């Protein structure tokens, strides 16, 4: 069973959002009753609930569910994690990849939990800068490692499809705590994620 099938859509929310999407379709001059668009409001309502499910999820609880005491204090990196989110300014997607590192101080975390934490914050209306910091802070607060590093590289449809229409631009954001504030450690991380 796929994750989208596991999501339980709230009937009242789906109905309300469907009405809103039907109004949007009609508002741009389309015939919301034509065959190709008949079920679009409901599909869009369910898609919006899926894309914003992060509001109902707890990143710290996800990390705590797979924390393990371990005497390991070298850098742990999970890189090239796929990212999909919605820009809060235009409700258009931005997408790319996330690189996360931490240096354990008594605890490690199951590797699959780091992408899940990213999804918790990405499945909300976002700006890339805040998303970068939220991922960093959740890991720092929960694991209390010697340091955390997060780098996000993303393309924004609000820049590609509208506005300046720049197709190849990539926005990069970064945030660091603890040991990653030191130039040598930060440079090691940056070198490893670009190899």
ChimeraX attribute file (.defattr): number of C-alpha atoms within 10 A of each C-alpha:
attribute: neighborCount
match mode: 1-to-1
recipient: residues
	/A:1	5
	/A:2	6
	/A:3	7
	/A:4	11
	/A:5	8
	/A:6	8
	/A:7	12
	/A:8	10
	/A:9	15
	/A:10	10
	/A:11	10
	/A:12	9
	/A:13	13
	/A:14	20
	/A:15	15
	/A:16	13
	/A:17	20
	/A:18	20
	/A:19	15
	/A:20	16
	/A:21	19
	/A:22	22
	/A:23	15
	/A:24	14
	/A:25	17
	/A:26	13
	/A:27	11
	/A:28	8
	/A:29	9
	/A:30	13
	/A:31	14
	/A:32	19
	/A:33	13
	/A:34	9
	/A:35	9
	/A:36	9
	/A:37	15
	/A:38	13
	/A:39	14
	/A:40	17
	/A:41	23
	/A:42	20
	/A:43	16
	/A:44	17
	/A:45	22
	/A:46	23
	/A:47	15
	/A:48	16
	/A:49	21
	/A:50	17
	/A:51	19
	/A:52	20
	/A:53	17
	/A:54	20
	/A:55	14
	/A:56	10
	/A:57	16
	/A:58	13
	/A:59	22
	/A:60	17
	/A:61	12
	/A:62	19
	/A:63	22
	/A:64	14
	/A:65	11
	/A:66	14
	/A:67	16
	/A:68	13
	/A:69	11
	/A:70	12
	/A:71	11
	/A:72	13
	/A:73	15
	/A:74	11
	/A:75	16
	/A:76	17
	/A:77	19
	/A:78	16
	/A:79	18
	/A:80	17
	/A:81	16
	/A:82	15
	/A:83	18
	/A:84	17
	/A:85	26
	/A:86	24
	/A:87	20
	/A:88	13
	/A:89	10
	/A:90	11
	/A:91	13
	/A:92	16
	/A:93	17
	/A:94	23
	/A:95	20
	/A:96	18
	/A:97	16
	/A:98	24
	/A:99	23
	/A:100	27
	/A:101	24
	/A:102	29
	/A:103	23
	/A:104	22
	/A:105	17
	/A:106	16
	/A:107	18
	/A:108	22
	/A:109	21
	/A:110	13
	/A:111	13
	/A:112	12
	/A:113	18
	/A:114	22
	/A:115	19
	/A:116	17
	/A:117	23
	/A:118	25
	/A:119	24
	/A:120	21
	/A:121	25
	/A:122	28
	/A:123	22
	/A:124	22
	/A:125	20
	/A:126	18
	/A:127	15
	/A:128	23
	/A:129	14
	/A:130	12
	/A:131	22
	/A:132	24
	/A:133	18
	/A:134	20
	/A:135	26
	/A:136	25
	/A:137	19
	/A:138	21
	/A:139	23
	/A:140	20
	/A:141	10
	/A:142	17
	/A:143	24
	/A:144	19
	/A:145	20
	/A:146	18
	/A:147	23
	/A:148	29
	/A:149	28
	/A:150	26
	/A:151	24
	/A:152	25
	/A:153	18
	/A:154	21
	/A:155	20
	/A:156	23
	/A:157	20
	/A:158	19
	/A:159	17
	/A:160	15
	/A:161	12
	/A:162	11
	/A:163	9
	/A:164	9
	/A:165	13
	/A:166	15
	/A:167	12
	/A:168	9
	/A:169	12
	/A:170	15
	/A:171	13
	/A:172	16
	/A:173	17
	/A:174	17
	/A:175	19
	/A:176	22
	/A:177	18
	/A:178	15
	/A:179	17
	/A:180	23
	/A:181	15
	/A:182	12
	/A:183	10
	/A:184	11
	/A:185	15
	/A:186	18
	/A:187	13
	/A:188	12
	/A:189	22
	/A:190	15
	/A:191	10
	/A:192	12
	/A:193	17
	/A:194	9
	/A:195	5
